[in-house]
Amino acid sequence: MAGKQNEKRKSAKSSEKRLEKPAKRAKQETREKSAEPAKSAKNTKPTKDAEPGKSEKSGKSGKRSAEGFGARPLRELLRVTPGQRPDLGGIDPSATPGGPVDKAAGVAATALLAQPLGSLQERLYAASTAGDRRRVLLILQGMDTSGKGGTLKHVIGLFNPSGCRIKAFKAPTEEELGHPFLWRIKQELPRPGEIGIFDRSHYEDVLIARVRELVPRNRVRARYAQINRFEKALADDGVSVVKVFLHIGYEEQRARLLQRLDNPDKHWKFNVGDIEERTVWPAYQEAYEVALERCSTDEAPWYVVPADRKWYRNWAISTLLREHLEDIDPQYPKGEFDVEECRRRLLAS
């Protein structure tokens, strides 16, 4: 404990200049796998899994179709390849891979997704009344202010709330600490026909637990395999697991925290502990990279969504959900009654 306190005091005395670009320094720390050298936001180039756009001011982005959208499915562009470690320092958090050309087009495109998403959700729920066990679980992870709450408001707001099961995970309670770390997660899983949304999740047990050394490192390492087995079991039981890492930039987080301080109506959202967490930003970036590498599987892949632009974040997650629901392709069950006979009886009544 004394060592940890000394480390915190040293971090608190660090100047803002030393922390100006910690995401780049993160790649210099010990890695379990080598990664591509990080690039600045200005020089970020597309990878095979993503095609980051250029700045919003230019009105231009990467390759786009005539309608302003990429030709490839978004889940191909944003997916973390299983077994490969992403270099978060080399991914521009303000990029718009595969997305609309600007904010106005993005807001309009997201609004247009409400009807197909609502229809798919209704079909999913209707199918469950006939025994279909399939459902969706959206897992949102990211640094503070990355937009987990905003996603709930702007994306999940496109659905019928009666068919959604939302859970925001906080620090474990005494009861939860008395069980294995996946116990509290299992209590909140969506039921057949539902869309479940986790604001934070079981990944906290390999993120903050790793960075803050809340448990021994060998126990953290064992949890990656436990998570993979758990998520495979979910997939085998009909759960489409959609895991999204909201990738926010260090400077953007500072700006959002300052906005909360400057607005008294937002003070309730401000946590003084967020300032302390910024001192270990590189360690969190490394923890996320390891979790994305080890837990992006064929059954439950991770998606990295650049989150500096809120409009892109909302469009991207809405689009990912639409693609997964279309892949499920739920169907309305057929009525087990004589339609014409019922019609005749109603007309005669």
C-alpha positions as CSV (number, residue, x, y, z in Angstrom):
1,M,0.0,0.0,0.0
2,A,2.8,2.4,0.8
3,G,4.3,1.9,-2.6
4,K,1.0,2.6,-4.3
5,Q,0.6,5.8,-2.3
6,N,4.0,7.0,-3.3
7,E,3.2,6.3,-6.9
8,K,0.0,8.4,-6.6
9,R,1.9,11.3,-5.0
10,K,4.5,11.2,-7.8
11,S,1.7,11.2,-10.4
12,A,-0.1,14.1,-8.8
13,K,3.0,16.2,-9.0
14,S,3.5,15.5,-12.7
15,S,3.0,18.5,-15.0
16,E,0.4,18.6,-17.8
17,K,3.3,18.7,-20.2
18,R,4.5,15.3,-19.2
19,L,1.0,13.9,-19.8
20,E,0.4,15.8,-23.0
21,K,0.3,12.7,-25.2
22,P,0.3,9.6,-22.9
23,A,-1.4,7.5,-25.5
24,K,1.8,7.6,-27.5
25,R,4.0,6.7,-24.5
26,A,1.8,3.7,-23.7
27,K,3.2,1.8,-26.7
28,Q,6.7,2.3,-25.2
29,E,5.8,0.3,-22.1
30,T,6.4,-3.5,-21.8
31,R,4.1,-5.3,-24.2
32,E,3.2,-8.9,-24.4
33,K,3.1,-8.5,-28.2
34,S,4.8,-6.0,-30.5
35,A,2.6,-3.4,-32.1
36,E,2.8,-1.0,-35.1
37,P,4.4,2.4,-34.1
38,A,1.7,4.9,-33.1
39,K,1.0,7.7,-35.5
40,S,-0.3,11.2,-34.8
41,A,-4.0,12.0,-35.4
42,K,-2.9,14.0,-38.5
43,N,-0.9,11.2,-40.0
44,T,-3.1,8.3,-39.0
45,K,-3.5,5.9,-42.0
46,P,-6.2,3.3,-42.5
47,T,-5.6,-0.2,-41.4
48,K,-7.2,-3.3,-42.9
49,D,-9.8,-3.2,-40.1
50,A,-10.6,0.5,-40.2
51,E,-10.6,3.4,-42.5
52,P,-10.4,6.6,-40.3
53,G,-11.7,9.7,-41.9
54,K,-10.1,13.1,-42.0
55,S,-11.1,16.1,-40.0
56,E,-14.7,17.3,-39.8
57,K,-13.7,20.7,-40.9
58,S,-12.5,19.6,-44.2
59,G,-15.8,17.9,-45.0
60,K,-13.9,15.0,-46.4
61,S,-13.2,11.5,-45.1
62,G,-11.8,8.3,-46.4
63,K,-13.3,6.3,-49.2
64,R,-17.0,6.9,-49.3
65,S,-19.9,5.8,-51.6
66,A,-22.1,8.3,-53.3
67,E,-24.5,8.3,-50.4
68,G,-21.7,9.1,-48.0
69,F,-21.2,5.6,-46.5
70,G,-18.5,3.0,-46.8
71,A,-19.1,0.0,-48.9
72,R,-18.0,-2.6,-46.4
73,P,-20.1,-3.6,-43.4
74,L,-19.1,-1.5,-40.4
75,R,-18.4,-4.5,-38.2
76,E,-15.7,-5.5,-40.6
77,L,-14.1,-2.0,-40.5
78,L,-14.2,-1.7,-36.7
79,R,-13.6,-5.3,-35.6
80,V,-10.6,-6.2,-33.6
81,T,-9.0,-9.2,-35.3
82,P,-8.9,-12.2,-32.9
83,G,-5.4,-12.7,-31.4
84,Q,-4.1,-9.4,-32.7
85,R,-3.3,-6.6,-30.4
86,P,-4.6,-3.2,-31.5
87,D,-2.4,-0.1,-31.2
88,L,-4.8,2.4,-29.7
89,G,-2.1,5.1,-29.9
90,G,-2.3,4.7,-33.7
91,I,-6.1,4.9,-34.0
92,D,-7.4,8.4,-34.4
93,P,-10.2,8.9,-31.9
94,S,-11.7,11.7,-34.1
95,A,-11.8,9.5,-37.2
96,T,-15.1,8.5,-38.9
97,P,-14.4,5.1,-40.6
98,G,-17.1,4.1,-42.9
99,G,-19.4,6.9,-41.7
100,P,-21.3,9.8,-43.2
101,V,-19.3,12.7,-44.5
102,D,-20.0,15.2,-41.7
103,K,-22.1,15.9,-38.6
104,A,-25.3,17.0,-40.3
105,A,-25.3,13.9,-42.5
106,G,-24.5,11.7,-39.5
107,V,-27.3,13.0,-37.4
108,A,-29.7,12.6,-40.3
109,A,-28.5,9.0,-40.9
110,T,-28.9,8.0,-37.3
111,A,-32.4,9.3,-37.2
112,L,-33.2,7.2,-40.3
113,L,-32.1,4.1,-38.4
114,A,-34.9,4.4,-35.9
115,Q,-37.5,2.7,-38.1
116,P,-35.5,-0.4,-39.2
117,L,-34.1,-0.8,-35.7
118,G,-37.6,-0.6,-34.2
119,S,-38.9,-3.1,-36.7
120,L,-36.1,-5.5,-36.0
121,Q,-36.5,-5.2,-32.3
122,E,-40.3,-5.9,-32.6
123,R,-39.6,-9.0,-34.7
124,L,-37.0,-10.2,-32.2
125,Y,-39.4,-9.9,-29.3
126,A,-42.3,-11.4,-31.3
127,A,-40.1,-14.4,-32.2
128,S,-39.4,-15.0,-28.5
129,T,-43.1,-15.6,-27.8
130,A,-42.8,-18.7,-30.1
131,G,-39.8,-20.0,-28.3
132,D,-36.9,-18.3,-30.1
133,R,-34.2,-17.8,-27.5
134,R,-32.1,-15.3,-29.4
135,R,-31.3,-11.9,-28.0
136,V,-28.6,-9.1,-28.1
137,L,-26.2,-7.9,-25.5
138,L,-24.4,-4.6,-26.1
139,I,-21.4,-4.1,-23.9
140,L,-20.0,-0.5,-23.6
141,Q,-16.6,0.1,-22.3
142,G,-14.4,3.2,-22.3
143,M,-12.6,5.8,-20.3
144,D,-14.6,8.3,-18.3
145,T,-16.6,10.7,-20.5
146,S,-16.2,8.4,-23.6
147,G,-19.9,8.4,-24.1
148,K,-21.4,5.3,-22.5
149,G,-24.3,7.4,-21.0
150,G,-24.7,9.4,-24.2
151,T,-25.0,6.1,-26.1
152,L,-27.8,5.0,-23.8
153,K,-29.7,8.3,-24.5
154,H,-29.2,8.7,-28.2
155,V,-28.9,5.1,-29.5
156,I,-31.0,3.0,-27.1
157,G,-33.6,5.8,-27.3
158,L,-34.3,4.5,-30.9
159,F,-35.7,1.3,-29.4
160,N,-38.9,0.5,-27.5
161,P,-37.7,0.7,-23.8
162,S,-40.0,-2.1,-22.8
163,G,-37.8,-4.5,-24.8
164,C,-34.5,-3.3,-23.4
165,R,-32.7,-4.4,-20.2
166,I,-30.2,-1.7,-19.1
167,K,-27.6,-2.1,-16.3
168,A,-24.9,0.3,-15.3
169,F,-22.2,-1.6,-13.2
170,K,-20.6,0.3,-10.4
171,A,-18.0,-0.7,-7.8
172,P,-19.0,-4.2,-6.5
173,T,-21.1,-4.4,-3.4
174,E,-20.2,-6.5,-0.3
175,E,-22.5,-9.2,-1.5
176,E,-21.0,-9.2,-5.0
177,L,-17.5,-9.3,-3.7
178,G,-18.5,-12.5,-1.9
179,H,-19.1,-14.3,-5.3
180,P,-16.9,-15.0,-8.4
181,F,-16.6,-11.8,-10.5
182,L,-19.0,-13.1,-13.2
183,W,-21.8,-13.7,-10.7
184,R,-23.3,-10.2,-10.8
185,I,-23.0,-10.1,-14.6
186,K,-25.1,-13.3,-14.9
187,Q,-27.9,-11.7,-12.9
188,E,-28.4,-9.0,-15.4
189,L,-28.3,-10.8,-18.8
190,P,-31.1,-10.1,-21.3
191,R,-33.9,-12.6,-21.6
192,P,-35.0,-14.1,-24.9
193,G,-36.3,-11.4,-27.3
194,E,-34.6,-8.6,-25.3
195,I,-31.8,-6.2,-26.1
196,G,-29.5,-5.9,-23.1
197,I,-27.1,-3.0,-22.6
198,F,-24.2,-3.0,-20.1
199,D,-22.7,0.4,-19.1
200,R,-19.3,-1.1,-18.0
201,S,-19.2,-4.8,-17.5
202,H,-17.2,-7.8,-16.4
203,Y,-14.2,-6.2,-18.2
204,E,-13.7,-3.9,-15.3
205,D,-12.2,-7.0,-13.6
206,V,-9.4,-7.0,-16.1
207,L,-9.1,-3.2,-16.5
208,I,-9.2,-1.3,-13.2
209,A,-8.3,-4.5,-11.4
210,R,-5.1,-4.7,-13.5
211,V,-4.2,-1.0,-13.4
212,R,-4.9,-0.5,-9.7
213,E,-3.6,-4.0,-8.8
214,L,-6.8,-4.8,-6.9
215,V,-6.0,-8.5,-7.3
216,P,-2.8,-10.4,-8.0
217,R,-1.7,-10.2,-11.7
218,N,-1.9,-14.0,-12.1
219,R,-5.6,-13.9,-11.2
220,V,-6.2,-11.1,-13.8
221,R,-4.5,-13.3,-16.4
222,A,-6.8,-16.2,-15.6
223,R,-9.9,-14.0,-16.0
224,Y,-9.3,-13.5,-19.8
225,A,-9.9,-17.2,-20.4
226,Q,-12.9,-17.2,-18.0
227,I,-14.4,-14.4,-19.9
228,N,-14.0,-16.1,-23.2
229,R,-15.6,-19.3,-22.0
230,F,-18.5,-17.3,-20.5
231,E,-19.1,-15.3,-23.7
232,K,-18.9,-18.5,-25.8
233,A,-21.6,-20.0,-23.6
234,L,-23.7,-17.0,-24.2
235,A,-23.3,-17.2,-27.9
236,D,-24.1,-20.9,-27.8
237,D,-27.3,-20.0,-26.0
238,G,-28.5,-17.5,-28.6
239,V,-26.9,-14.3,-27.3
240,S,-25.4,-12.0,-30.0
241,V,-22.6,-10.2,-27.9
242,V,-21.7,-6.8,-29.3
243,K,-18.7,-5.4,-27.4
244,V,-17.8,-1.8,-28.1
245,F,-14.7,0.1,-26.9
246,L,-15.4,3.8,-27.1
247,H,-12.0,5.2,-28.0
248,I,-11.7,8.8,-26.7
249,G,-8.7,11.0,-26.9
250,Y,-6.8,12.3,-23.9
251,E,-7.3,16.0,-24.8
252,E,-11.0,15.4,-25.7
253,Q,-11.5,13.9,-22.2
254,R,-9.9,16.9,-20.6
255,A,-12.3,19.2,-22.6
256,R,-15.4,17.2,-21.6
257,L,-14.3,17.2,-17.9
258,L,-13.8,21.0,-18.0
259,Q,-17.3,21.4,-19.5
260,R,-18.7,19.6,-16.5
261,L,-16.8,21.9,-14.2
262,D,-17.9,25.0,-16.0
263,N,-21.6,24.1,-15.9
264,P,-23.1,23.8,-12.4
265,D,-25.9,21.7,-13.8
266,K,-23.3,19.1,-14.7
267,H,-21.4,19.0,-11.4
268,W,-23.4,15.9,-10.4
269,K,-21.7,14.1,-13.2
270,F,-18.2,15.2,-12.2
271,N,-16.0,12.8,-10.2
272,V,-12.8,14.2,-8.6
273,G,-11.4,10.7,-9.0
274,D,-11.4,11.1,-12.8
275,I,-8.5,13.5,-12.4
276,E,-6.5,10.9,-10.6
277,E,-7.4,8.3,-13.2
278,R,-5.9,10.5,-15.9
279,T,-2.4,10.2,-14.3
280,V,-2.4,6.5,-15.2
281,W,-3.9,6.9,-18.7
282,P,-1.1,5.0,-20.4
283,A,-1.6,2.0,-18.0
284,Y,-5.3,2.0,-18.9
285,Q,-4.6,2.1,-22.6
286,E,-2.3,-0.9,-22.2
287,A,-4.9,-2.7,-20.2
288,Y,-7.5,-2.1,-22.9
289,E,-5.2,-3.3,-25.6
290,V,-4.5,-6.5,-23.8
291,A,-8.2,-7.1,-23.1
292,L,-9.1,-6.4,-26.7
293,E,-6.4,-8.8,-28.0
294,R,-7.2,-11.6,-25.6
295,C,-11.0,-11.4,-25.6
296,S,-11.9,-10.5,-29.2
297,T,-13.2,-13.9,-30.5
298,D,-15.2,-15.2,-33.4
299,E,-18.1,-15.7,-31.0
300,A,-17.8,-12.3,-29.3
301,P,-15.6,-9.8,-31.2
302,W,-14.6,-6.4,-30.0
303,Y,-15.2,-3.2,-32.0
304,V,-13.2,0.0,-31.6
305,V,-15.4,3.0,-32.2
306,P,-13.7,6.4,-32.4
307,A,-15.6,8.5,-29.9
308,D,-14.3,12.0,-30.0
309,R,-17.2,12.9,-32.4
310,K,-20.4,12.1,-30.6
311,W,-22.5,12.1,-33.8
312,Y,-20.2,9.4,-35.3
313,R,-20.3,7.4,-32.1
314,N,-24.1,7.4,-32.2
315,W,-24.3,6.4,-35.9
316,A,-21.6,3.7,-35.6
317,I,-23.2,1.9,-32.6
318,S,-26.7,2.2,-34.2
319,T,-25.3,0.7,-37.4
320,L,-23.5,-2.1,-35.6
321,L,-26.7,-3.0,-33.8
322,R,-28.6,-3.0,-37.1
323,E,-26.1,-5.2,-38.8
324,H,-26.2,-7.8,-35.9
325,L,-30.0,-7.7,-35.8
326,E,-30.2,-8.2,-39.6
327,D,-27.9,-11.1,-39.2
328,I,-30.2,-12.7,-36.7
329,D,-33.1,-12.0,-39.1
330,P,-35.9,-12.6,-36.6
331,Q,-39.3,-13.5,-38.0
332,Y,-42.8,-12.9,-36.8
333,P,-44.3,-16.2,-35.7
334,K,-47.4,-17.5,-37.5
335,G,-50.7,-17.5,-35.7
336,E,-52.0,-20.9,-34.6
337,F,-55.6,-20.1,-35.5
338,D,-57.9,-19.9,-38.5
339,V,-57.7,-16.3,-39.7
340,E,-60.8,-16.5,-41.9
341,E,-62.9,-18.1,-39.2
342,C,-61.9,-15.5,-36.7
343,R,-62.7,-12.8,-39.3
344,R,-66.1,-14.3,-39.9
345,R,-66.9,-14.5,-36.2
346,L,-65.8,-10.9,-35.6
347,L,-67.9,-9.5,-38.5
348,A,-70.9,-11.5,-37.3
349,S,-70.6,-10.3,-33.7
